[in-house]
Amino acid sequence: MSVINVSNLTAGYGGLPVVRNLNLRVEPGEVVALLGPNGSGKTTTLLTIGGVLPAISGAIEVSGESTIGVPIHRIARRGLALLPADRGIIFQLTVGENLRLHRRKKAGSDAEPALEYFPQLAQLVNRRAGLLSGGEQQMLALACKLTSRPTALMVDEMSMGLAPLIVERLLTLVRRIASETGVAVLLVEQHVSAALRVCERGYVLSHGELVAEGTADELANNRQLLTSSYLGEDIPDEE
């Protein structure tokens, strides 16, 4: 059963559609890329799946249950976590305090399993988040989401403001987390080549409509498609 299943989704703002008739799915332990130029509806899609925006029409299911009309906090309790582009951490709090804010006591969650993926953060638990580097802040944001033990994780523009080498490391870590925990990951990312190297499949949006989908290899080899939709600065392939 798909962890995230979206059928014929039309979504937007104030009743005006930005995304139209979108179908996508993400399976357990799978990393799926949602690609497209700025303004194509990628963030709108994540916000609608997460319940931040109401769907205009269509169906959204998380772990087999509809989330249409369900409050955001209840969607989160069903295991869906959204990592926004602004990272969603509180700069005035320490690393440890940010992690504790995201704990789900009923799930028996704690920070230690999340910190196993981020040994660098384990040494910074008493440092204020605002004093961390950009890469460390992104690690903290990801670790915060993992403390709730989600079944589905949506990541919006993890690479924003980060050096390409840090982006590569973080995306590789996301791949490892999905493989080891079984969490389903829906990834919006401008660094296309780097994203496709860690994904099984991908979808490409343009002007709010799905224009392509396929395996990561199929999309990576479709140079004409990726060139026609400018997706941001690319990261050179490793030699």
The 8 nearest C-alpha neighbors of each residue, nearest first, counted from 0:
[[1, 2, 26, 63, 62, 27, 3, 4],
 [0, 2, 26, 3, 25, 4, 24, 62],
 [1, 3, 62, 61, 26, 25, 27, 0],
 [4, 2, 61, 25, 24, 1, 60, 62],
 [3, 5, 24, 60, 59, 1, 23, 2],
 [6, 4, 59, 23, 22, 58, 24, 8],
 [5, 7, 22, 58, 8, 57, 21, 59],
 [8, 6, 20, 57, 21, 22, 9, 58],
 [9, 7, 57, 21, 20, 6, 56, 58],
 [8, 10, 19, 56, 20, 18, 55, 57],
 [11, 9, 54, 55, 18, 16, 17, 8],
 [12, 10, 16, 17, 15, 14, 18, 43],
 [11, 13, 15, 14, 16, 10, 17, 52],
 [14, 12, 15, 11, 16, 55, 53, 10],
 [13, 15, 12, 11, 16, 55, 10, 54],
 [14, 16, 12, 11, 13, 17, 10, 55],
 [17, 15, 11, 10, 18, 9, 14, 19],
 [16, 18, 11, 207, 10, 40, 19, 15],
 [19, 17, 207, 10, 9, 40, 16, 208],
 [18, 20, 9, 21, 208, 207, 8, 16],
 [19, 21, 7, 8, 9, 22, 18, 208],
 [22, 20, 8, 7, 19, 6, 209, 23],
 [23, 21, 6, 5, 7, 8, 20, 24],
 [24, 22, 5, 4, 21, 6, 25, 202],
 [23, 25, 4, 3, 5, 1, 26, 22],
 [24, 26, 3, 1, 2, 183, 29, 31],
 [25, 27, 1, 29, 2, 183, 28, 24],
 [28, 26, 183, 181, 29, 182, 2, 1],
 [29, 27, 181, 177, 183, 182, 178, 26],
 [28, 30, 183, 26, 27, 184, 31, 177],
 [31, 29, 184, 198, 199, 185, 183, 32],
 [30, 32, 185, 200, 201, 198, 186, 199],
 [33, 31, 201, 186, 187, 185, 34, 202],
 [32, 34, 187, 202, 201, 186, 203, 41],
 [35, 33, 203, 202, 32, 187, 204, 188],
 [34, 36, 204, 203, 205, 230, 39, 228],
 [37, 35, 230, 229, 39, 228, 38, 205],
 [38, 36, 39, 35, 230, 40, 41, 229],
 [37, 39, 40, 36, 206, 41, 207, 205],
 [38, 40, 206, 205, 207, 37, 36, 204],
 [41, 39, 43, 207, 38, 18, 42, 17],
 [40, 42, 44, 43, 39, 45, 33, 187],
 [41, 43, 45, 44, 40, 46, 155, 187],
 [44, 42, 40, 46, 41, 45, 47, 11],
 [43, 45, 41, 47, 42, 46, 40, 48],
 [46, 44, 42, 48, 47, 43, 49, 41],
 [47, 45, 51, 49, 43, 44, 48, 52],
 [46, 48, 52, 50, 44, 49, 45, 51],
 [49, 47, 45, 50, 46, 44, 59, 51],
 [50, 48, 46, 47, 51, 45, 71, 81],
 [49, 51, 47, 71, 52, 48, 46, 53],
 [50, 52, 46, 49, 47, 71, 53, 48],
 [51, 53, 47, 50, 46, 54, 11, 12],
 [54, 52, 47, 50, 55, 51, 68, 10],
 [53, 55, 10, 56, 47, 9, 52, 57],
 [54, 56, 10, 9, 53, 14, 11, 57],
 [57, 55, 9, 54, 8, 58, 10, 7],
 [56, 58, 8, 7, 6, 9, 59, 54],
 [57, 59, 6, 5, 8, 7, 60, 67],
 [60, 58, 5, 65, 66, 4, 67, 6],
 [59, 61, 65, 64, 4, 63, 66, 3],
 [60, 62, 3, 2, 63, 64, 65, 4],
 [63, 61, 2, 64, 60, 3, 1, 0],
 [62, 64, 61, 60, 65, 2, 0, 1],
 [65, 63, 60, 61, 62, 66, 59, 77],
 [64, 66, 60, 59, 67, 61, 63, 58],
 [67, 65, 69, 60, 59, 68, 64, 74],
 [66, 68, 69, 65, 59, 58, 54, 53],
 [69, 67, 66, 70, 53, 50, 54, 65],
 [68, 70, 66, 67, 71, 74, 73, 50],
 [71, 69, 73, 72, 74, 68, 50, 66],
 [70, 72, 74, 50, 73, 75, 51, 69],
 [73, 71, 75, 74, 70, 76, 69, 77],
 [74, 72, 76, 75, 71, 70, 77, 69],
 [73, 75, 71, 77, 76, 72, 79, 70],
 [76, 74, 79, 72, 73, 77, 78, 80],
 [77, 75, 73, 78, 74, 72, 79, 103],
 [76, 78, 74, 75, 79, 73, 61, 62],
 [77, 79, 149, 150, 76, 75, 151, 80],
 [80, 78, 151, 75, 149, 152, 77, 74],
 [79, 81, 152, 75, 149, 151, 153, 144],
 [82, 80, 153, 152, 83, 154, 79, 49],
 [81, 83, 154, 153, 86, 155, 80, 84],
 [84, 82, 155, 86, 85, 81, 87, 154],
 [83, 85, 155, 156, 86, 157, 82, 159],
 [84, 86, 83, 87, 88, 82, 159, 155],
 [87, 85, 83, 84, 140, 88, 82, 137],
 [88, 86, 85, 83, 140, 89, 82, 84],
 [87, 89, 86, 140, 90, 97, 128, 139],
 [90, 88, 91, 92, 97, 87, 128, 129],
 [89, 91, 129, 128, 92, 88, 127, 93],
 [90, 92, 89, 127, 129, 128, 93, 88],
 [93, 91, 127, 90, 89, 96, 128, 97],
 [92, 94, 127, 126, 96, 128, 95, 125],
 [93, 95, 124, 97, 96, 128, 126, 127],
 [96, 94, 124, 98, 93, 97, 99, 125],
 [95, 97, 93, 99, 98, 94, 92, 100],
 [98, 96, 94, 100, 95, 99, 93, 92],
 [97, 99, 143, 95, 96, 100, 101, 110],
 [98, 100, 96, 102, 101, 97, 95, 110],
 [99, 101, 97, 98, 102, 96, 143, 103],
 [102, 100, 99, 98, 143, 147, 146, 103],
 [101, 103, 147, 99, 146, 100, 108, 104],
 [104, 102, 147, 106, 108, 105, 101, 107],
 [103, 105, 107, 106, 108, 102, 109, 147],
 [106, 104, 107, 103, 108, 102, 147, 76],
 [107, 105, 108, 104, 103, 147, 148, 102],
 [106, 108, 104, 105, 103, 109, 102, 147],
 [109, 107, 106, 103, 102, 146, 104, 147],
 [108, 110, 146, 111, 102, 107, 112, 99],
 [109, 111, 113, 146, 112, 114, 98, 108],
 [110, 112, 114, 113, 109, 115, 146, 121],
 [113, 111, 115, 114, 110, 109, 146, 116],
 [114, 112, 142, 115, 110, 111, 145, 146],
 [113, 115, 117, 111, 116, 112, 118, 121],
 [114, 116, 112, 113, 117, 118, 111, 121],
 [115, 117, 114, 113, 118, 112, 172, 176],
 [116, 118, 114, 119, 115, 120, 121, 138],
 [119, 117, 121, 120, 115, 114, 116, 122],
 [118, 120, 117, 121, 122, 123, 135, 114],
 [121, 119, 123, 122, 118, 117, 124, 114],
 [120, 122, 118, 119, 123, 124, 114, 117],
 [121, 123, 120, 119, 124, 118, 125, 126],
 [122, 124, 120, 126, 121, 125, 94, 119],
 [123, 125, 95, 94, 126, 121, 122, 120],
 [126, 124, 93, 123, 94, 95, 127, 122],
 [127, 125, 93, 123, 124, 94, 128, 130],
 [126, 128, 93, 92, 129, 130, 91, 94],
 [129, 127, 90, 130, 93, 131, 94, 92],
 [128, 130, 90, 127, 131, 91, 89, 92],
 [131, 129, 128, 127, 132, 126, 90, 136],
 [132, 130, 128, 129, 135, 136, 133, 127],
 [131, 133, 135, 134, 136, 130, 129, 137],
 [134, 132, 136, 135, 137, 161, 131, 160],
 [133, 135, 137, 136, 132, 138, 165, 161],
 [136, 134, 138, 132, 137, 133, 131, 139],
 [137, 135, 139, 133, 138, 134, 131, 132],
 [136, 138, 140, 134, 139, 135, 141, 133],
 [137, 139, 135, 141, 136, 140, 142, 134],
 [138, 140, 142, 136, 137, 141, 143, 135],
 [141, 139, 137, 143, 138, 142, 86, 88],
 [140, 142, 138, 144, 143, 139, 137, 145],
 [141, 143, 139, 145, 113, 144, 140, 138],
 [144, 142, 98, 140, 141, 146, 145, 101],
 [145, 143, 141, 142, 146, 147, 80, 140],
 [144, 146, 142, 148, 147, 143, 113, 141],
 [145, 147, 110, 148, 143, 144, 102, 109],
 [146, 148, 103, 102, 145, 149, 108, 144],
 [149, 147, 145, 146, 150, 108, 78, 144],
 [150, 148, 78, 151, 147, 79, 80, 145],
 [149, 151, 182, 78, 183, 79, 148, 152],
 [152, 150, 183, 79, 182, 149, 184, 78],
 [151, 153, 184, 80, 81, 79, 183, 185],
 [152, 154, 185, 81, 184, 186, 82, 80],
 [155, 153, 82, 186, 187, 81, 185, 83],
 [154, 156, 187, 84, 83, 157, 82, 186],
 [157, 155, 188, 84, 158, 187, 159, 154],
 [156, 158, 159, 155, 84, 154, 188, 137],
 [159, 157, 156, 161, 166, 160, 188, 190],
 [160, 158, 161, 157, 156, 84, 189, 85],
 [159, 161, 158, 162, 133, 157, 134, 163],
 [162, 160, 158, 159, 165, 163, 166, 133],
 [161, 163, 165, 164, 166, 160, 158, 134],
 [164, 162, 166, 165, 167, 161, 234, 158],
 [163, 165, 167, 166, 162, 168, 161, 169],
 [166, 164, 168, 167, 162, 163, 169, 161],
 [165, 167, 163, 169, 164, 158, 168, 170],
 [168, 166, 164, 170, 165, 169, 171, 163],
 [169, 167, 165, 171, 166, 170, 172, 164],
 [168, 170, 172, 166, 171, 167, 165, 173],
 [169, 171, 173, 172, 167, 168, 166, 174],
 [172, 170, 174, 168, 169, 173, 167, 175],
 [171, 173, 169, 175, 170, 174, 176, 168],
 [174, 172, 170, 176, 175, 171, 177, 169],
 [175, 173, 171, 177, 172, 176, 197, 178],
 [174, 176, 172, 178, 173, 177, 179, 171],
 [175, 177, 173, 179, 178, 174, 180, 172],
 [178, 176, 28, 182, 181, 174, 180, 175],
 [179, 177, 175, 28, 176, 181, 180, 174],
 [178, 180, 176, 177, 181, 175, 28, 182],
 [181, 179, 177, 182, 176, 178, 28, 175],
 [180, 182, 28, 177, 27, 178, 179, 183],
 [183, 181, 150, 28, 177, 151, 180, 27],
 [182, 184, 151, 27, 28, 29, 26, 25],
 [185, 183, 30, 152, 153, 151, 29, 186],
 [186, 184, 153, 31, 32, 30, 154, 152],
 [185, 187, 32, 154, 33, 153, 31, 184],
 [188, 186, 155, 33, 156, 32, 154, 34],
 [187, 189, 156, 190, 186, 191, 34, 194],
 [188, 190, 231, 230, 191, 156, 187, 232],
 [191, 189, 233, 188, 193, 192, 194, 232],
 [190, 192, 194, 193, 189, 195, 233, 188],
 [193, 191, 195, 194, 190, 196, 234, 233],
 [194, 192, 196, 191, 195, 190, 167, 234],
 [195, 193, 191, 196, 192, 197, 190, 198],
 [196, 194, 198, 215, 192, 197, 193, 191],
 [195, 197, 193, 194, 198, 192, 215, 216],
 [196, 198, 195, 194, 174, 171, 170, 199],
 [199, 197, 30, 195, 31, 200, 196, 215],
 [198, 200, 215, 214, 30, 31, 29, 197],
 [201, 199, 214, 215, 31, 198, 213, 32],
 [200, 202, 32, 31, 212, 213, 33, 215],
 [201, 203, 212, 33, 211, 34, 32, 204],
 [204, 202, 34, 211, 35, 210, 209, 33],
 [205, 203, 209, 35, 208, 210, 39, 207],
 [204, 206, 39, 207, 208, 35, 210, 209],
 [207, 205, 39, 208, 204, 38, 40, 17],
 [208, 206, 18, 39, 40, 205, 17, 19],
 [209, 207, 204, 205, 206, 19, 18, 210],
 [208, 210, 204, 211, 203, 21, 205, 207],
 [211, 209, 204, 203, 208, 205, 212, 202],
 [212, 210, 203, 209, 202, 213, 204, 218],
 [213, 211, 202, 201, 203, 214, 210, 218],
 [214, 212, 200, 201, 217, 218, 215, 202],
 [213, 215, 200, 217, 216, 199, 201, 218],
 [214, 216, 200, 195, 218, 199, 217, 201],
 [217, 215, 219, 214, 218, 220, 195, 213],
 [216, 218, 214, 220, 215, 219, 213, 221],
 [217, 219, 221, 215, 220, 216, 213, 214],
 [220, 218, 216, 221, 217, 215, 195, 222],
 [221, 219, 217, 218, 222, 216, 215, 223],
 [220, 222, 218, 219, 224, 223, 217, 225],
 [223, 221, 225, 224, 220, 226, 219, 218],
 [222, 224, 226, 221, 225, 227, 220, 228],
 [225, 223, 227, 222, 226, 221, 228, 218],
 [226, 224, 222, 228, 227, 223, 221, 229],
 [225, 227, 223, 228, 224, 229, 222, 230],
 [226, 228, 224, 225, 223, 229, 222, 230],
 [229, 227, 225, 226, 36, 230, 35, 224],
 [230, 228, 36, 226, 231, 227, 225, 35],
 [231, 229, 36, 189, 35, 228, 191, 232],
 [230, 232, 189, 229, 233, 190, 191, 36],
 [233, 231, 190, 234, 230, 189, 191, 229],
 [232, 234, 190, 231, 191, 192, 235, 193],
 [233, 235, 192, 193, 236, 190, 163, 232],
 [236, 234, 233, 237, 192, 193, 238, 163],
 [235, 237, 238, 234, 192, 193, 233, 196],
 [238, 236, 235, 234, 193, 192, 167, 196],
 [237, 236, 235, 234, 192, 193, 196, 167]]
